[in-house]
């Protein structure tokens, strides 16, 4: 199967910054790094912050700036930290299933485009449509684009649970 990751829309984002004088400005940011996940999906790193940070001291911004520019992107945060990512799923003409995995994170997921099938290890499946939200609590799950012709995209913010390590993911 040919890769479709080059056909995803770019992720463009802005980050604000507060100056010592109290005025707000935009921080210059490079295009966020994207990492392929299989032949038809990719994750794009947006932002991350450490477990404890100070906006006034820009410690979150400094932490974000230390993220790798290439794979692996900082998508699963350690305990108390947070990360945000965009996931793109290309069309799935052969109906390939998603892969079952779990992270020690509390995830807030918003489907932005298309529809995605969320399957839990207990066998339950939900079709999640654009505009719908899933709060995912460190559960075994898989995501799949059920469309043979259309892509799908979601945005997620993850917070690391107690004992979570950066990049930690279990698979079945």
Secondary structure, DSSP 8 states (H G I E B T S, - for coil): ----GGGS------EEEE-TTS-EEEE------EEE-SSSEEEEEEEEE-SS--TTTTHHHHHHHTS-SSSS---S--BT-EEEEEEEE---TT------EE-SEEEEEEEEESEEEEEETTS-EEEEETT-EEEEES--EEEE---SS--EEEEEEEEE-TT--TT--EE-
